[in-house]
Amino acid sequence: MNRQTTDRWWPPALILLGAAALRAAGLVYYTRNLPFPAYPFGDAEIYLVWARQIAAGAQTSGVFYRAPLYPYFVALALKAGAGLWPVYIVQTLLGLATILLVYRLARRLFGPPAALVALALAALSAPLPFFESKLLSATLVVFLITLGSYLLTMVGDRRQRWIWLPAGIVFGAAAVAWAGAGIIFALACIWAVAGRTAGRKGVWLGIAGCLLVIGAVTARNATVGQDFVPISSNGGFTLYQGNNRLAAGTLAQPPEMFEFRHEGRFLTAIAEQEQFEKLYAESLAGHALRPSQISAFWAGRALSWAVHDPGAFALLLGRKLVLALSDYESPSDYNLDLELHTVWPLRLAFVRFGLLLALAVAGLLLSREQRYWPLYPVLLGTLAALLVFYVADRYRLPAYPALAALAGAGAHKLWRAARFRKLRPWPVAIGVTLLLLSTVAFTLPLRRGSELLRAGAYRNLAEVWQYRSAEPEKAEAAYRTAVAIYQRNVNPANRQERLAQAETYVLLAQLYAQTGRQDLAEATVREAAALNTGLALPGFAPGRLELARSALAQADTVAAIARLSEALAADSSNHDAYLMLGGLLGARGQPGPAFDLLSRAALRFPNDPALLYNLALAALNAGHYQIALDRAEQVLKLVPSHPWAKTVATRARAKLGR
């Protein structure tokens, strides 16, 4: 290797090494100071449960409700063992591969100096490493879209038009993880043909490759679910989440979730979303609906609102545009602002969206060449997806690599123009104006909303500390932070905000009850009740499970059963109450009632090994041997080494004479 080659490669290699060190330090610090890596929540928890079922060999029944590629990706990583670390390591490697692709892409389009700047900007963009440590599809999607964009830079060569085929396959895979990637690729095909770009004659190969991947998922849905759903059935509801009379442009539950009750309670949890949209749609339709019909129902509601109130819809689009161009990262589950306060290595990644946007626009103004076209569909497609649905940080993330490549070119061109005293003032003025608008003017109107989202982040953190990692002191501090933020920012006229505040009070009250501070618990519940939200407070009444546990400690099973029955009567989704009450009924020689109770629980938690095992045991004791065998075998599919489930299965087979 000659000196010129060495000089060419050591700067990007050094930047890449620094990016790896930053990510390694951030991941270690993150796992030591926050509970999220060990206890994912929200969409991440749903993906993890799904991935573990896939890894255990269980088949997903019906059509896919969510885009399926990512849980299969996680399942593959989980097979390596060692908990969730393989997933985080693989995603970190994908993140590093993404910023290397940014360098390669920028080098092809803009040359080595601009590529070096683009690499540095991508390496120091905080949202990229932030999502690499989350069980969310964002990192995988960004890698695939960036890889697809890099492949598109090659199709202009007459001898490489066949690259449209792998590019289409890559974008098809990205669409099976996030539907917005399909919008990006469609725009790329249209741009190539309409713009008469070099290599456009191979577009049909790209379309064929993309449809091949998506078609495989569509065929699976048609075969297994007996319904025509191209990728997943949650698209209509997602569209309505972002387009309804109370929509604010970011992720929020639609108003119907706070108006419709099932068995006396609201279905507002992310894990209950599929159940809610089905029950609500069918309650209005008056009959059962297929998944595609449910999706069409919610899409129809979104379109109907937009048509009947075009003024409000136009204002909503304007707000989404402001959010999409804002420096603020609108959270969906995890909150970047919270982690910037607690994970110090993440603060070293100081490059944010506003800076990339300003430099990218300056670069575009200084030079516009047709060969840059592979970057434009990524930016426009990402923006289109945000405007059609809603703005969230993980759905804006695919724009970061393309912006970093353009920003690298912009920074390099500005530096060269200044060096040779040919710098024109207007590109600089426009870039600085955009930076100020993105970081200041766009952010100030969002201040109250971002504070409420931060309160929600602290509440999520507190719930994980309270219920998953069993650290009540940390949970109490997080709850108190959330309550203080809510008190300063909640609009008393907004029922949904008051409901979020009331639920946080109730969760804090439960913590007080668990730690023996019943007076504080009752006072906090009274504060929640004073908000007059219509929240079913008895369902959250503190002390029910704690009183049951206290009764059991004193061998008073009658009182324990009474307390657990009260808890389930008020909140029919209380997982722990089902387990405790089912076990108590079985221990008291009441297998029939235990079987009935746990059968209802299994309908709510169809893939919970603990509940399924207890149901199998209750069925065996109640004489329902085939059900006992079926449920025990279901447990063994989820947990192949479950010894007690094997025993129940063996006894059930003996009773059945097998």
N, C-alpha and C positions, 0 to 999 in steps of 0.2 A: 504494500500500500504506500503510495507516494505521499509527500508532504501536503500537496494540494488536496488530495482526497481526505487526508486526516483532518486538515483545517476545515474542510467542508462539513464533516460529520460530527466533530466533537462538540460544537455548540448545541445542536439539537439533542445530541445524546445527553449532554449535561442538563439541559432543561427537562428532558424526560426523566432523568434520574431524580432531579429535584421534585418533580411532580409525584413520582413514586414515593419518595421520602415523606412528602407532605401528606399523602393519602394514608401511608402506613401509620404515621404519628396520629393523624386524625382518627383513624379507625380504632387504634389502641386506646386513645383518650376517651373516645366516644363510648366504647364498651365498658370502661371503668367508671364513668361518671353518669351515664344515663341507662335506664333499664330497657330501652327500645330494642337494642340488638338481640337480646335474649327473649324479649317478650313483644313481638310485633303486634300491632293493633290496627283496627280499621281494615282497609283493603289489603294491607300487608298480611294481616292475620288470616283473612279469607284465602288469599293466595297460598299461604303456608299450609293451611288445612287441606286445600285442594291438592297441592303438590305432594303432601304426605300420603294422601289416598292413592294418587297415581303411583308413587314409589312403592306402595304396598300391593300394587296390582289391582286395585279397585277400579272399575269402569264408571265413567260419568254417564248417568242416565239422562235421556231427553236431549234437547238441543243445548248447546253451550249458552249460558246466560251471559258470561263474560268472555272476552277474547282469550283464546285458550293457549297460545304459544308460551306465555311466560310461566304458568304453573308447570308445564312440561319441562321447561328449561330449569326451573328450581328443583323439580323432582330428580332430574339427572344429576344436579350438583349434590343433592341430599344423599344420593347413593354412595357418595364418598365417605359418609359418616362424619364424626367430629362435630355434631350439632349443626349450627347454621354458618359456621366459619367458612366452609367451602363455597357457599353461595356468595358471601361477602368478598372473598378472595377472587373468585371468578369475575364478579362484577367490577372489582377494582382493576383487574387486568383488562376487562372490556373498556373501562374508562380510559386507561392508558392507551389502548389500541385506538380509541376514538380520537384522542388528541394527536396521536401519531398520524392518523388519517387526515386530520386537519392540516398538518404540516405537508404531507404529500399532496393533498388537494391544492393548497395554496401555492406550493412550489410549481405545480403544473400550470396553474393559471397566472400567477403573478411573479414567479421567480424566487430564488433562494432568500434574499434579504427580507422580503415581505413574508415569506413562509416562516422564517425564524420568529418574527414578531407575532404572527398568527399563533404559532405554537406556544409562545410565552403567554399570550392572552388566554388561550384555551386552558393551559395548565393552571392558570391563576383565577379561573372563573369558579366562584364558590358553589353555585348550584350543581355543577357536574360531580365533584366528590361528595357533596351532600346526599345526592340520590344513589350513589354507588353503595352506600351503607344501608339502604332501605330495600325491603322485599317488595319492590314495585317495578313495573315493567319499563320505567323511563330509561334506565341505563341501556338495556337491551335494545329498545326502540331507537335511541339516539345513535348507537353503534351501527345498527342496520341501515338507518337512513343516511348516515355519513358515508358508509361503505357504498351504498347505492349511488350517492352523488359522485363519489370518486370514480366509480365505474363509468358514469355518464360522461366524465371528462375525456374518456378514451374513444367514444363512439364516432368522433369526427374523423378518425383515421379510417380510410377506405378499407384497409385490411382488418379492422377491428370492429366492424359494425355488428358482428355476432355478439359483442359484449352486451348489447341490449338484452339478450336472453338472461344471463346471470343477474344483470341489474334488475330486470323485472321480477326474477325469483326472489332476490333480496328484498325489494320493496313489497312483494306479496307476503313474505314472512313478517316484515314489519307491520303490515296491515292486519295480520292475524294476531299481533300483539297490541296494536293501537290502530283503530280505523282511520285516524287522521293521516296515516302514511299512505293510504289509498288515494286521498285527496292530493297529496304531494305528487305521487307518481302520475296521476291523471293530468295534473298541470304540466308536468315535465313532458309528457307525450304531446299534449296540445301545443306547448311552447316550441318543441322541436319541429313539429309539422308546420304550424302557422308562421314561425319565424324563419322557416326554410334553413334551419341549421344544418351543418355538415353531419352526415350520418343519419339523417331523418328517415331514410328508406328502410332502416332496420327497426323502426318503432314497433312494427307488428310482432317482432320477436320478443320485445319487452312486454307487450300486452299479453302475449301467449304465456310467457313465463309467470307473470303476475297472476293471471287467471288460473293457471295450473295449480298454484299453491292455494289460492282462495277457494277454488273449485273443490279441492280435496276436503276442506272443512265443510263446505256447503253439502257435498255428497254425504259426508258423515252425519250431519244434522238431519238430512232427509231420510237416511236409512235408520238411524237410531231414534230420532225424535219425531219422525213422520211429519215433518213440517219444513217449509222452505224458509230457511234462515241462513243468509250468506256466511256470516261469521258468528255473531252473537245476538241475543234477543233483547239486550238492554239499551239499544240505540234510541228507541222512541222515548223511553223514560229519561235518558240522559239529555235528549233534546228538550224535553219539557222542564227538566231541572234548570236549564239555562234560559228558558223562554216562557215565563208565566207572569201573572199580574204583580207578583211580589219579587220577581227576580231582580238581582242587583248586579249581575255580571260575573260574579264569582260562584263557587260551589255553594249551594244552599238547598235545603229540603223544600220542596214545593208546598204551598199552603195546605193542600189536601191532607198531608201527613199530620197536620195539627188540627184537623177537622174530623177525620175518620178514625173511629175506634173499633178495635177487634177484641172481643172478650174483655171489654172495659178499659182498654189501654191503647195508647198511640203506638204505632209501629215506626219508630223514628231511627232505630239503630241501623247501621250499614248492613249488618247481617240479615236484617228483616226487610230490606228494600225489595227483593224479588217477591216476597210474600205479600207485601203491601200493594205493589203495583198490580199484582194478579187479583187480589181480593177486591180492591177498589174498582178496577175495570169490570170485573164480573158482577159486582154489586149493581153497577149501572146498566150493564148489558142484560142482566137477568138470566144468564146461562154461562156455561163453561166456555173459555176461550183458549185457543192455541197460543203459544208464545209469540208467533208472528202477529196475531190479531191483537194481543196485549200491547206489543210494541207499536203497532199502527194506531191503537186507541190513544196512546200518550202523545205520539207524533201529531195526530189530528188535533188534540187539545192545544198543543203549542202553535200549530199553524192557524187554528181558529182564533186564538187570542191575538196573534200578530195581525190577522186580517181585520178583525173587529176593532182593534185599538192601535191603528198604525202610528199614531203620535207617540204613544208609550213605547211601542216597539222601536221606533227610530231613536228615542232617547236612550233606550237600553243598548242599542247597537253603538251609540256614541260612547256610552259608559264602558262598554266592552273594549272599544278601541283605545280609550284612555288607559284602561287596565293593562291591555296587551302591550302598550308602549311604555308603561311605567317601569321605573327601576325597582318597584316593590314586587316581591315574589309572592303572589297570592297563593296561600297554602290550601291543600285539599285534606291531607291527613297530618303530615309532619310539618313543623314550622321552622323555616330557616332562621328567623330572627331569634327564636328561643335557643337554637343550637349555637348560634354565633355568640351568645352570652355564656354558654357552658362548655363549649368545645374550642379551646383557644387555637389549636392548629388550623381550624377552619377559617379563622380571622385573617390568616396569612394569605388566603385566596381572596384578594381584595377586589378583583375585577367583577363588576356587576353589569347588568343589562344596559343601563343608560350609557356607560362608557363605550361598550361595543357598538351600540346603535349609532352614537355620534360619530365614531371613527369610520364605521361602515358607510354611512351616508356621505361623509367627506370623501371617502375613496371612490364611491360611485360618481360623485360630482366631478372629480378630477379626471376620471377616465372611464368610459363606458365602451366595452368591447363585447362583440357577440359571443366570444368564446367563454365569457363568464356565465353563460346562461344556466348551467347546472345548479348554481346557487340560488337563482331567483325562485324556482318552484318550491324549494324548501321554505324560504321565507314567506312567500305568498300563501302556500298551502297551510303552513302552521298558523298564520294569521287568520285564514279562512276558517280553520277548525275552531279557533278560539271565538270568532264572531258567531259562528253557527251554533256552537254549544255554550261553553262558558270558559272564563279565563282561570287557569290554574297553573301553578309553577311547573308541574311535571308535564303538562301538555304544551307549554311554551319552550321547554328544554330542547326539543329537536332543532330549534332555530339557532342555538348557541354555536355549534360548529361552523355553520355557514356564515353567521355574523362575525365569528372570530377570524375566518379566512378573509372576509372583506375588510374587517377592521385592521388586520395586519397590512393589507394593501394600502388602506387609507393612511395609516400611521407612517408607513414607509414613504408614500408619495408626498405627504405633508413635510416630512423631514427633508427629503431631497429638494422640494421646492424652496423651503426655507434656507437650505444650505447654499443653493445657487441663486438666492434672492429673486426667485420667480414665484413666490407665494402670493396668490391672489386672496384678497380678504374675504370674499363672499363664501367660499367653501368652509373657511374657518368659522365665520360668523354663524353659518347655518349649523355646523357641528356643535359649537358651544351652546347655541340656542336650544338644540335638541337635548343636549346633556342637561341643561338647566330645567327644561320642561319635564324631562323624564324623572329627574331626581328631586325636584322641588315642586313645580307647579302641578304635575300629575299626581304627586304623592299627598300633598296637603289636603285635597278633598277626600282622600281615602283614609285619613288619619283615624277617625272614630271606628270605621270598619276594620282597619288593621288591628286596632287595639282589641276589639271584640274577638277577632280571630286569634290574637295572642292569648286572650283569656281562655279560649277554647283549647289552645295548645297546652296551657298549664293544667287545665282540667283533665285532659287526656293523660298527661304525665302523672298527675296525682292518682288517677284510677289505676294505672299500671303499677305504680309504687304500692298502692293500697291492696289491690286484689291479686296481683300477679307475683310481685317480688317481695311482698310482705315487709315493707319499710314504712310504718305508719307515721313516723316523725317527718320524713321527707314528703310523704303524701299530704300531711296537714299543711306544711309550708306551701306546697304548690296550690292546694285548694284555697288557702288564704290569699295568695297572690291573685288567683283567678277571681275570687270574690271581690277583691279591692278594685280590679280592673273593671269588672261588670258594674260595680256601684258608680264609678265615674263616667261610664260611657253608655249604659243602656238607655234607650229611648223608651220612656214609660208608655208611649202610644203604640209601640211595636210588640205585639203579643209573642212572636217567636223569640225575640231577644229576652223578654221577661221569662219565658219558659226555660231558655238556656240558663238564665241566672238562677231560677228556682231549682232546677235539677242539680245545679252545682251546690246550692245550699243543702239539698237533701243528701247528696253524696258526702258532704262534710259532716252532716248529722249522723250518717251511718258510721263514719269513722269515729266520731265521738262515742257512739254507742258501743262499738267494738272495743274501745279502749276504756270502757267503764265510766264515761262522763255523760250519764244519762240526762242531767239537767241541761248541759250545753246542747245535747242532741235535740231535746224537745224545744229549746229556745230557737235553735236554728231552723227547725221545721216550721215554727210559727212565723219566722221571717219569710220562709218560702211561701207559706199560705197567704201571707199579706200581699204578695204580688198578684193574687187573684188571676191565675193563669188557667184554672180548670185542670191543673195537673192532678192525676189520681194519686194524691199523697199517701193514702193508706198502702198502696203498692210499694212505696219507698219507705214506709214507716221504719224508723231505726229500731234495732234491737230484736227483730223477729228471729233471725237465725241465731243471734247471740243468746237470746233467752232460751231457745231450743237447746243450744249447746250446754248452757248452764243447767238446764233441767236434766239433760243426759248425764252430766257430771255428778248429779245428785241421785241418779238412777230413777228419775221420775219420767218414765217413758210416756205416760199419759199426757203430762203437761207439754212434753216435747212434741208429741204428735199434734196437739192442739195448736201450738205456736206455728208449726210448719204448715198446717192446714190453713191457718189464717194468712200466712205469707203467700201461699199459692192462690187462695181465693182473691187476694188483692192484686197479685202479679203472677199471671199464669206462665210467665217465661223464666221463672227463677230456677235456674239449673241446679244449684246446690240444694235447694229445698226439695226438688224431686228426688235427688239421690239420697238425701238423709231420710225423707219420709218413706221412700220405697224400701230402704234397708230396714227401717224400724218396723214397718208392717210385716216384712218377711220374717224378721227375728221374733216377732210376737205370734208367729204361726197364722198369719193372715195372707197366704199367697195369692188369693183371688183379688182382694183390693190392691195388693202390691203390683200384681200383673196389670190391672186396669190402669193404675196410676202411671206406671212406667211405660205402658203402651202409648198413653197420651204424650208422655215426655219424648218418646222416640219419634213421634211425628214432628215435634219442634226441633229436635236435635238428632237428625237421622243418621249421622255419622260419628256420634260420640261413643268411643269404645267403652267408657265406664258405664254409661246409661244402658248401652246395648248388652253388656255383660250382666248387669243387674236384672234387666228384662229377661234374658235367657234363663237365669237362675230362678226368677219368679215363675216363669212359664213352666219350667221343669217341675217345680214344687206344686204348681196348680194343675199339673196333668196335661199341659199343652205341649206335648213332646216334639211335634214337628216344628212348632214355632220356636221352641227352645233350641233345637238343632239349627234352624235357619239363622237365628240371631247369634248363636255361638260361632257359627261359620263366618258370619259377617264380621264379628270381632276379630277372628283370626286372619281375615283378609286385611284388616286395618292394622292389627298388631300380631304378626305371625307367631311370635314367641309367647303369647299370653297363656300361661299354664292353667289358670282356672277355667278359661274358656274351653281349653282342650278337654278338661275334666267334664264340664257340662255337656260338651258335644258327645263324648264317649258314653256318658250315662243316658243321654237322650237316644242315641243309636241303639243302646241295649234295650231300652223301653220299647222302641219301635221294632225290635227284633232284627236289626241289621248287623 
